[in-house]
Amino acid sequence: MSARGPRLTEIVFGAAFFVLLLLPLGGRHLFGQAFDWFGLADTATSENRNLAAAPSIPHTLAEFKDIPAKLRSYIADRFEMRSAMIRLTNRLRFTLFDEMPTRQTILGPTGRLFYTSHFADKPFSLIRVVCGIGVSEADVKDGAGSIEHAVESLEKRHVHAIVVLIPTPPIIHREDLPRWLAKRCERPSTVDRVMRQLQELGEANRVFYPLAAMRAAAQSDLGAFPKLGFHWNGNGPRFTAEYLAGQVLGRTKILSMSPEAHEVPSDMSPFTEGIPLQITDVSPNTSARQTYLCHGIGCFPELGHASAIVFFHATRVGSLASGKRLLLVSDSFGYAIAPWFAEYYGSIWNICTNDLGRLSNEDQSTFLNRVLTTYAPDDVVFLRHDGAVLDVGAELSAMLDGGQQESSPVSAAGYPADVADPYR
């Protein structure tokens, strides 16, 4: 019996070990239903990197020696339970320790989630620019000078345009930042410093920072930003549209729209794989007021065979009410405000700078000239969030005259030009 006992034990443990080895290969078939129940099902991973590629056929001795390492990386990135394990680990760390899976987000003491950086290898670069941390006076002067050049180009073209910088959560909800970060953000923001510089240059009358409107929205019932989202929402875009169209541009309200709310996944969900984030999306009820909302190249037949690239995020808003025409050239913050402008304009075209940036400077300028000529807008609004304050002048120059301005050093370091990001 003494001989049989250990042998039976060895068989049992050997079999169990073999089963464990097979789990990565057959885990989906064994535990698929459980994964679905707990939201851990294998999906395309949201990791902010490219997964290892399969090794190619070697043609040299050096390439042959590299095959084992490449094969290990390929298998490690693709075994069947990988995504489920990542999601489970992220969820456990968040539930137990309030830890986020990436340094591109950070959770404040009140439960508000902040977006810290467009790129994982440059932690807190977005918040640093917004709050003015490490931004020198030379950087501020360069940023203001670029905006001054762009504004002068607009005036030469007799374009009735304004530049708008939207304050983001680190400014509007600074008290919700982690204490150590909130303390560093107590200094004057980069936009405040740039605006003071523009006042000295005599160009501040074309540049607007709707801080009061956004703070009023933050105190309202619908808020300015969802607690678990980066982009503005609720009354943030609504109050800002009222301020810009009604007070700054002097347009008369032609209709009123009511907000409607829907539960949707947070725009920061791609950075929190395995941690379910839901927000309340608030937008105007366009159907109730006989307005229409259209997305994509098919909404702009007037522009004929223009490159489809520039219409990937383009939006067209219109109504049966007669009114002025608005051209809104914006980053991703334009999506939420474009429909609210329908209360003041009969037609709104929203072109996204994320798409324009895929064109050369010359092509950007050619396209914008074509839009200005074909559409003939009464007003033009160039809108970016405040993290782009040191970039916006150079971007406008690229669109207006082929881009003769260089991006500022801090901005170039924070936002590499060779990496596309939908949140810029």
C-alpha positions in Angstrom: 0.0 0.0 0.0 2.9 2.3 0.8 4.0 1.9 -2.8 0.6 2.4 -4.4 -0.3 5.5 -2.4 2.5 7.8 -3.7 2.0 6.5 -7.2 -1.8 7.3 -7.1 -1.0 10.7 -5.7 1.6 11.4 -8.4 -1.0 10.4 -11.1 -3.7 12.7 -9.6 -1.3 15.7 -9.3 0.2 15.0 -12.7 -3.3 15.0 -14.3 -4.3 18.2 -12.5 -1.1 19.9 -13.6 -1.7 18.8 -17.2 -5.3 20.2 -17.1 -3.9 23.5 -15.8 -1.5 23.6 -18.7 -4.4 23.1 -21.2 -6.6 25.9 -19.6 -5.0 28.7 -21.8 -5.9 26.6 -24.9 -9.4 25.5 -23.9 -10.4 28.0 -21.2 -12.9 29.7 -23.5 -14.8 26.4 -24.1 -14.7 25.4 -20.5 -15.6 28.8 -18.9 -17.1 30.8 -21.7 -20.5 31.3 -20.1 -18.9 32.4 -16.8 -16.8 34.9 -18.7 -19.9 36.3 -20.4 -21.8 36.6 -17.1 -19.0 38.6 -15.5 -18.1 40.7 -18.6 -14.7 39.0 -19.0 -15.2 37.5 -22.4 -12.3 37.6 -24.8 -12.4 40.6 -27.0 -9.9 42.6 -29.0 -7.6 43.8 -26.3 -7.5 47.5 -25.5 -3.8 47.5 -24.5 -2.1 50.7 -25.8 0.5 48.8 -27.8 0.8 46.5 -30.9 0.8 42.9 -30.0 3.7 40.7 -31.0 3.6 39.5 -34.6 4.2 35.9 -35.6 7.8 35.2 -36.6 8.5 35.2 -40.3 10.5 32.7 -42.2 14.2 33.3 -41.4 16.6 34.2 -44.2 19.8 34.7 -42.1 21.4 32.9 -39.1 20.7 35.9 -36.9 17.0 35.8 -37.8 17.0 32.1 -37.1 18.4 32.7 -33.6 15.6 35.2 -33.0 12.8 32.8 -33.7 12.4 31.3 -30.1 12.1 34.8 -28.5 9.7 36.0 -31.1 7.6 32.8 -30.8 7.4 33.2 -27.0 6.2 36.8 -27.4 3.7 35.8 -30.0 2.2 33.0 -27.8 2.3 35.1 -24.7 0.2 37.8 -26.5 -2.3 35.4 -27.9 -3.2 32.5 -25.6 -6.9 32.1 -25.3 -7.6 33.4 -21.8 -5.3 36.4 -22.0 -8.0 39.1 -22.4 -10.1 37.5 -19.6 -7.1 37.4 -17.2 -6.2 41.1 -18.0 -9.8 42.1 -17.4 -10.1 40.1 -14.2 -6.8 41.5 -12.8 -7.8 45.1 -13.7 -11.2 44.7 -12.0 -9.8 43.2 -8.8 -7.1 45.9 -8.4 -9.7 48.6 -9.0 -12.3 47.1 -6.6 -9.8 46.4 -3.8 -7.3 49.3 -4.2 -8.9 51.9 -6.5 -6.0 51.3 -9.0 -6.4 52.1 -12.6 -4.7 49.9 -15.3 -2.9 52.8 -17.0 -1.2 56.0 -16.0 -3.3 57.8 -18.6 -6.1 57.9 -16.1 -6.2 58.7 -12.4 -9.0 58.5 -9.8 -9.6 61.4 -7.5 -10.8 61.1 -3.8 -14.4 61.9 -4.8 -14.5 59.2 -7.4 -14.0 61.5 -10.4 -11.8 59.9 -13.1 -9.3 62.2 -14.9 -7.6 61.7 -18.2 -4.0 62.6 -17.6 -2.2 62.1 -20.9 -2.7 61.2 -24.6 0.2 58.8 -24.5 1.2 56.1 -22.0 4.9 57.0 -22.2 4.3 60.6 -21.2 2.5 60.4 -17.9 0.5 63.5 -16.8 1.6 65.5 -19.9 -2.0 66.7 -20.6 -2.6 67.9 -17.0 0.9 69.5 -16.9 0.0 71.6 -19.9 -3.5 72.4 -18.7 -2.3 73.4 -15.2 0.9 75.1 -16.4 3.2 72.7 -14.6 6.7 73.2 -16.1 5.4 75.6 -18.8 7.9 78.4 -19.0 7.2 82.1 -19.9 9.0 81.4 -23.2 6.5 78.6 -24.0 3.7 81.0 -23.2 5.0 83.7 -25.4 5.6 81.3 -28.3 2.0 79.9 -27.9 0.5 83.4 -27.8 2.7 84.5 -30.8 1.4 81.6 -32.9 -2.2 82.5 -32.0 -1.5 86.2 -32.8 -0.2 85.1 -36.3 -3.3 83.0 -36.9 -5.7 85.8 -35.9 -3.9 88.2 -38.2 -4.3 85.7 -41.1 -8.0 85.5 -40.3 -8.3 89.3 -40.3 -6.5 89.6 -43.7 -9.0 87.1 -45.2 -11.9 89.1 -43.7 -13.2 85.9 -42.0 -15.6 86.5 -39.1 -14.0 84.0 -36.8 -13.2 83.4 -33.2 -10.8 81.0 -31.4 -12.3 79.1 -28.4 -10.4 77.1 -25.8 -12.6 74.8 -23.6 -11.6 74.4 -19.9 -11.3 70.7 -19.0 -11.9 68.8 -15.7 -8.5 69.6 -14.1 -9.6 73.3 -14.2 -13.4 73.0 -13.7 -13.1 70.2 -11.0 -9.7 70.9 -9.6 -11.0 70.0 -6.1 -11.7 66.5 -7.2 -8.1 65.8 -8.2 -5.9 63.8 -5.9 -4.7 66.2 -3.2 -1.0 66.2 -4.3 -2.0 67.0 -7.9 -4.7 69.6 -7.0 -2.0 71.5 -5.0 0.2 71.6 -8.1 -2.7 72.9 -10.2 -3.3 75.9 -7.9 -1.0 78.1 -10.1 -2.4 80.2 -13.0 -3.3 77.9 -15.8 -1.5 77.9 -19.2 -4.6 79.4 -20.9 -4.8 82.2 -18.3 -1.1 83.1 -18.9 -1.6 82.9 -22.7 -4.7 85.1 -22.5 -2.8 87.7 -20.5 0.0 87.7 -23.2 -2.6 88.1 -25.9 -4.1 91.1 -24.1 -0.7 92.7 -24.1 -0.4 92.0 -27.9 -3.9 93.4 -28.4 -5.3 90.2 -29.9 -7.5 88.9 -27.0 -10.8 90.1 -28.6 -10.7 87.1 -31.0 -9.8 84.4 -28.4 -12.3 83.2 -25.8 -12.0 80.9 -22.7 -15.6 80.3 -21.5 -14.6 79.7 -17.9 -17.7 81.3 -16.3 -20.1 79.4 -18.5 -18.4 76.1 -17.8 -18.4 76.7 -14.0 -22.1 77.6 -14.1 -22.7 74.4 -16.0 -20.7 72.4 -13.4 -23.0 73.7 -10.7 -26.2 72.9 -12.6 -28.3 69.8 -12.4 -26.8 68.2 -15.6 -23.2 69.3 -14.8 -20.4 70.1 -17.3 -18.5 66.8 -17.4 -19.6 63.2 -16.5 -17.8 62.0 -13.5 -16.2 59.0 -15.3 -15.6 60.7 -18.7 -13.1 63.1 -20.4 -15.3 64.9 -22.9 -17.8 67.5 -21.8 -21.5 66.8 -21.5 -24.6 67.9 -19.8 -24.9 71.7 -19.7 -21.2 72.3 -20.5 -21.7 72.5 -24.3 -25.2 73.9 -24.0 -24.2 76.9 -21.8 -21.0 77.5 -23.9 -23.1 77.5 -27.2 -25.5 80.0 -25.6 -22.5 82.2 -24.5 -20.6 82.1 -27.8 -23.6 82.4 -30.2 -25.7 84.8 -28.1 -23.2 87.0 -26.4 -19.9 86.8 -28.3 -21.2 86.5 -31.9 -24.5 88.4 -31.3 -26.8 85.9 -32.9 -30.5 85.6 -32.1 -32.1 82.4 -30.8 -34.3 80.9 -33.5 -35.5 77.8 -31.6 -35.2 76.0 -28.3 -34.2 72.4 -27.7 -34.6 70.3 -24.6 -31.9 67.9 -23.4 -32.4 64.1 -23.4 -30.2 61.6 -21.5 -29.0 58.1 -22.4 -26.7 55.7 -20.5 -23.7 54.9 -22.7 -20.2 53.5 -22.1 -17.6 56.1 -21.0 -15.3 57.5 -23.6 -12.5 56.4 -21.2 -13.5 52.7 -21.3 -10.7 51.9 -23.8 -8.2 52.7 -21.0 -10.0 50.7 -18.3 -10.3 47.2 -19.8 -12.3 45.0 -17.5 -13.6 47.9 -15.4 -17.2 48.8 -16.6 -17.6 52.5 -16.9 -21.0 54.0 -17.7 -21.9 57.7 -18.1 -25.1 59.6 -18.8 -24.8 61.2 -22.2 -26.9 64.4 -22.5 -27.7 65.8 -26.0 -30.4 68.0 -27.5 -33.5 66.2 -28.8 -33.1 67.2 -32.4 -35.9 65.1 -33.7 -38.5 66.9 -31.5 -37.6 70.3 -33.1 -37.5 69.3 -36.7 -33.7 69.5 -36.8 -31.5 66.9 -38.4 -28.1 65.5 -37.6 -25.9 63.9 -40.2 -22.4 62.3 -39.9 -19.9 61.5 -42.6 -18.9 62.3 -46.2 -22.5 61.7 -47.5 -23.7 64.8 -45.6 -21.6 67.2 -47.7 -22.5 66.7 -51.4 -21.6 70.4 -52.1 -17.9 69.5 -51.7 -18.0 66.9 -54.4 -15.0 64.5 -54.5 -13.1 65.9 -51.6 -10.9 63.3 -49.7 -13.0 61.0 -47.5 -10.4 61.3 -44.8 -11.6 64.8 -43.7 -15.2 63.6 -43.2 -14.5 60.6 -40.9 -15.8 62.6 -37.9 -17.6 65.4 -39.7 -21.1 66.4 -38.6 -23.8 68.5 -40.3 -26.6 70.0 -38.3 -29.6 71.9 -39.8 -33.2 72.9 -39.2 -36.3 74.0 -41.0 -35.9 77.4 -39.3 -34.1 80.0 -41.4 -30.9 81.3 -39.9 -27.2 82.0 -40.3 -24.6 79.5 -41.3 -21.8 78.4 -38.9 -18.6 76.6 -39.6 -17.2 74.9 -36.6 -13.6 73.6 -36.9 -12.9 71.6 -33.8 -11.2 68.7 -32.1 -13.4 65.9 -30.6 -15.0 68.5 -28.2 -16.9 69.8 -31.2 -19.2 66.7 -31.3 -21.2 67.7 -28.2 -21.6 71.4 -28.9 -22.4 71.3 -32.7 -26.1 70.3 -32.2 -26.7 73.0 -29.5 -25.6 75.7 -32.0 -28.8 74.8 -33.9 -30.7 77.0 -31.5 -29.0 80.0 -33.1 -28.0 78.8 -36.6 -30.0 77.2 -39.4 -27.0 75.3 -40.6 -23.8 74.1 -38.9 -20.9 72.3 -40.5 -18.5 70.7 -38.0 -15.1 69.7 -39.5 -12.8 67.8 -37.1 -9.1 68.8 -36.8 -8.3 65.2 -36.0 -9.2 64.4 -39.6 -7.7 67.5 -41.1 -4.4 66.7 -39.4 -4.0 63.6 -41.7 -3.6 66.0 -44.6 -0.4 67.9 -45.5 -0.4 71.6 -44.5 -1.0 72.6 -48.1 -3.9 70.3 -48.5 -5.4 71.5 -45.2 -5.3 75.1 -46.5 -6.7 74.1 -49.9 -9.6 72.2 -48.3 -10.5 75.0 -45.8 -10.5 77.6 -48.6 -12.8 75.4 -50.5 -15.2 75.1 -47.6 -15.2 78.8 -47.0 -15.9 79.5 -50.6 -18.6 76.8 -51.1 -20.4 77.1 -47.7 -19.8 80.8 -47.2 -20.4 80.7 -43.5 -21.5 83.8 -41.6 -19.4 82.8 -38.6 -16.4 80.6 -38.1 -15.5 79.0 -34.7 -12.2 77.3 -34.2 -12.6 75.3 -31.0 -10.1 73.2 -29.0 -9.8 72.0 -25.4 -7.3 73.8 -23.2 -4.7 71.1 -23.4 -4.0 72.3 -27.0 -3.5 76.0 -26.1 0.2 75.8 -27.1 -0.7 74.0 -30.4 -3.7 75.8 -31.6 -1.9 78.8 -33.3 0.3 76.5 -35.4 -2.7 74.3 -36.3 -4.6 77.3 -37.5 -1.6 78.5 -39.5 -1.5 75.1 -41.2 -5.2 75.4 -42.1 -5.0 79.0 -43.2 -1.7 79.5 -45.0 0.0 76.1 -45.3 1.5 76.2 -41.8 4.4 78.5 -41.4 4.5 78.3 -37.6 6.2 75.6 -35.6 4.6 73.9 -32.6 6.0 75.0 -29.2 8.6 72.8 -27.6 6.4 71.8 -24.6 3.5 70.9 -26.9 5.7 68.9 -29.3 7.1 66.9 -26.3 3.6 66.2 -25.0 1.9 65.2 -28.2 4.2 63.4 -30.7 3.1 64.1 -34.3 3.6 60.6 -35.4 0.9 59.1 -33.1 -2.8 59.6 -33.9 -5.1 60.0 -30.9 -8.9 60.4 -31.0 -8.9 62.3 -27.7 -6.7 65.2 -28.9 
